[in-house]
Amino acid sequence: MSNRPTSPFLPRDRRISAIGPGCSLGADRIAFRDVAARVYRLRDNHRMDLATVHVRQLQVAEWAVFRQIRLRALADAPHAFGSTLVEARQRGERDWRELLLRRAQFLAAAADTEVGTVGVTGDCGELHLISMWVAPEARGTGVADLLLRAVLDHATVRGGDRIRLEVVEGNIAAERLYFRHGFRRTGVRGTVGGGDVRPEFEMVLDL
């Protein structure tokens, strides 16, 4: 029995019916396109001068949007990612398109302003949550929860049975976010890598 909270954004009967045996790509993929088009809303955001936040999956053709918010994230929180702002700026259109082909990247936007993003890799079995970032003006508003719920619904529809992620030691806000959505520490520890020796720990959610 999963300890995952029931998402208010995807009815239980649709979450179950969307999952086929194994990792099939027929009806599952059709169902996922339908789910990916679903709008996730956060209403009555009193800390932002915006009424509604929408979360959706970026398409490959939107590589420039992905590039823009990725550069913002790296400039704002360079310590939180495995790549650098300099490296990201050197990528061309083909590189950004390939990234979107290899992952599901979700974007949170309020009106015409992007306020957060998160990625997930893997197609079935174990999925990996990566690159969570929320703009400073949107932190503490629930945007991160919406992004995470989009990832959870994506994993369910793709037939995933586990989501894992890494948290840099001392990032209490991130650990609390994942904990309230059912993630737990596994005891696996390491360093950020890429020359960054800061310690990090793994958390997982069994779906």
SULLIN-V372746 format. One record per pair of residues at least 24 apart in sequence whose ideal C-beta (glycine too) atoms are under 8 Angstrom apart, sorted by the first residue. I is the first residue (numbers start at 1). J is the second residue. If there is no record, write none. Layout:
BEGIN
I_J / I_J
END
This chain:
BEGIN
2_182 / 2_206 / 2_207 / 3_182 / 3_206 / 4_152 / 4_181 / 4_182 / 4_205 / 4_206 / 4_207 / 5_181 / 5_182 / 7_149 / 7_152 / 7_153 / 8_149 / 9_38 / 9_40 / 9_149 / 9_150 / 9_153 / 10_35 / 10_38 / 10_153 / 10_156 / 10_157 / 15_153 / 15_156 / 15_157 / 18_156 / 18_157 / 19_156 / 19_157 / 19_159 / 20_159 / 22_124 / 22_159 / 23_123 / 23_124 / 23_125 / 23_158 / 23_159 / 24_159 / 28_157 / 28_158 / 28_159 / 31_157 / 32_154 / 32_157 / 32_158 / 35_153 / 35_154 / 35_157 / 36_154 / 40_146 / 40_149 / 40_150 / 42_141 / 42_142 / 42_143 / 42_146 / 45_110 / 45_141 / 45_142 / 47_137 / 47_138 / 47_140 / 47_141 / 48_110 / 48_115 / 48_137 / 48_138 / 48_141 / 50_110 / 50_111 / 50_113 / 52_110 / 53_108 / 53_109 / 53_110 / 53_115 / 53_138 / 53_141 / 53_142 / 53_143 / 53_146 / 54_108 / 54_109 / 54_110 / 55_106 / 55_107 / 55_108 / 55_109 / 55_146 / 55_147 / 55_149 / 55_150 / 56_106 / 56_107 / 56_109 / 57_104 / 57_105 / 57_106 / 57_107 / 57_150 / 57_154 / 58_100 / 58_105 / 58_106 / 58_107 / 59_100 / 60_97 / 60_100 / 60_101 / 62_100 / 63_93 / 63_96 / 63_97 / 63_99 / 63_100 / 64_93 / 64_96 / 65_107 / 65_114 / 66_96 / 66_99 / 66_100 / 66_105 / 66_107 / 66_117 / 67_91 / 67_96 / 68_114 / 69_107 / 69_114 / 69_117 / 69_133 / 70_117 / 70_131 / 72_114 / 72_133 / 72_135 / 73_117 / 73_131 / 73_133 / 76_133 / 76_135 / 76_136 / 77_133 / 79_168 / 79_196 / 79_198 / 80_133 / 80_168 / 80_171 / 81_131 / 82_192 / 82_193 / 82_194 / 82_196 / 83_194 / 103_130 / 104_151 / 104_154 / 105_131 / 106_147 / 106_150 / 106_151 / 106_154 / 108_134 / 108_138 / 108_143 / 108_146 / 108_147 / 110_138 / 115_143 / 116_143 / 116_144 / 116_146 / 116_147 / 117_147 / 118_147 / 118_148 / 118_150 / 118_151 / 120_151 / 120_154 / 120_155 / 120_163 / 122_158 / 122_160 / 123_158 / 124_158 / 124_159 / 124_160 / 125_159 / 125_160 / 125_161 / 125_162 / 126_160 / 126_161 / 126_162 / 126_163 / 126_164 / 127_155 / 127_158 / 127_160 / 127_162 / 127_163 / 127_164 / 128_163 / 128_164 / 128_165 / 129_163 / 129_164 / 129_165 / 130_165 / 132_165 / 132_174 / 144_177 / 145_177 / 145_181 / 148_177 / 148_178 / 148_181 / 149_181 / 152_181 / 152_205 / 152_207 / 155_207 / 156_207 / 160_207 / 161_206 / 161_207 / 162_204 / 162_205 / 162_206 / 162_207 / 163_204 / 163_205 / 163_207 / 164_202 / 164_203 / 164_204 / 164_205 / 165_202 / 165_203 / 165_204 / 166_190 / 166_192 / 166_200 / 166_201 / 166_202 / 166_203 / 167_200 / 167_201 / 167_203 / 168_192 / 168_198 / 168_199 / 168_200 / 169_198 / 169_199 / 169_200 / 169_201 / 175_203 / 178_203 / 178_205 / 179_203 / 181_205
END
